[in-house]
């Protein structure tokens, strides 16, 4: 009797691109994505819903979804601190040039808010 199929698993016969897409899809499902019953309207591929959006596993590149950086409170505070310091520096330059007292008052008010946020962020990281 002649064999009609090879004994190799189906996964071995897939192209490299198909394997990569399958791995990404499996990882998304592992992270909470849901496979949808409805096929993609464009290509008929399998769709997944992840973080409120629907993606086609066939024609969309899903790998950036897995590359999301881990965010920590400390990193957010550090980034916020840098931005606030930059904004304070920019505000100082604006204040030096501004002649209108009303606009100076607005700039000083915004600077006070930046400074207050800096103090609150420093207090939270210390305690």
C-alpha positions in Angstrom: 0.0 0.0 0.0 1.3 3.4 -1.0 1.6 6.2 1.6 -0.5 9.3 0.7 1.0 11.7 3.1 4.3 12.4 4.8 4.8 11.7 8.4 6.3 15.2 9.1 4.0 17.5 11.2 2.1 20.1 9.4 4.1 22.8 11.2 7.3 21.7 9.4 5.8 22.2 6.0 4.7 25.8 6.6 6.8 28.6 5.2 9.0 30.5 7.6 6.7 33.5 7.3 3.7 31.4 8.1 5.4 29.9 11.1 6.3 33.4 12.4 2.8 34.6 12.0 1.4 31.5 13.7 3.8 32.0 16.6 2.8 35.7 17.0 -0.9 34.8 16.9 -0.4 32.1 19.5 1.5 34.5 21.7 -1.3 37.1 21.4 -3.9 34.5 22.3 -1.7 33.6 25.3 -1.7 37.2 26.3 -5.5 37.5 26.1 -6.4 37.9 22.5 -9.6 36.2 21.3 -9.8 34.3 18.0 -12.9 35.4 16.1 -15.2 33.0 14.2 -15.7 35.5 11.4 -12.9 35.4 8.7 -11.2 38.5 7.4 -13.4 40.2 4.8 -10.3 41.2 2.7 -8.5 37.9 2.6 -10.5 35.2 4.4 -7.8 34.9 7.1 -8.2 34.2 10.8 -8.9 37.3 12.9 -8.1 38.0 16.5 -9.3 40.7 18.8 -6.6 42.2 21.0 -7.0 45.2 23.3 -10.3 46.2 21.6 -9.0 46.1 18.1 -9.5 43.4 15.4 -6.5 42.2 13.4 -6.1 39.7 10.6 -3.4 37.1 11.3 -2.8 36.6 7.6 -2.2 40.1 6.1 -1.4 42.3 9.1 2.0 42.4 10.9 1.1 41.6 14.5 4.7 41.5 15.8 4.7 45.2 17.0 1.9 44.2 19.4 4.2 41.9 21.2 7.0 44.4 21.3 5.3 46.7 23.8 7.7 47.9 26.4 7.1 47.2 30.0 6.1 50.4 31.8 7.0 51.0 35.4 5.9 53.8 37.7 9.5 54.8 38.1 10.1 55.1 34.3 7.0 57.1 33.9 8.0 59.5 36.7 11.5 59.8 35.3 10.1 60.7 31.8 7.6 63.1 33.3 10.3 64.8 35.4 12.4 65.3 32.2 9.5 66.8 30.4 8.6 69.1 33.2 12.1 70.3 33.5 12.2 71.0 29.8 9.0 72.8 29.9 10.1 74.9 32.9 13.3 75.8 31.0 11.3 76.8 27.9 8.9 78.8 30.1 11.8 80.7 31.7 13.0 81.7 28.2 9.4 82.9 27.3 9.1 84.8 30.5 12.3 86.7 29.9 11.1 87.9 26.5 7.5 88.6 27.4 6.6 92.3 28.1 2.8 91.9 28.6 2.1 91.5 32.4 -1.1 89.4 31.7 0.9 87.0 29.6 3.7 87.0 32.2 1.1 86.0 34.8 -0.1 83.1 32.6 3.5 81.9 32.1 4.2 82.1 35.8 1.0 80.2 36.6 1.9 77.4 34.2 5.4 77.3 35.7 4.0 77.0 39.2 1.9 74.0 38.1 5.0 72.4 36.5 7.0 73.0 39.7 4.1 71.6 41.8 4.0 68.4 39.7 7.8 68.0 40.1 7.5 68.2 43.9 4.7 65.8 44.0 6.5 63.3 41.8 9.6 63.6 44.0 7.6 63.0 47.1 5.9 59.9 45.7 9.2 58.3 44.7 10.8 59.0 48.1 7.9 57.7 50.2 
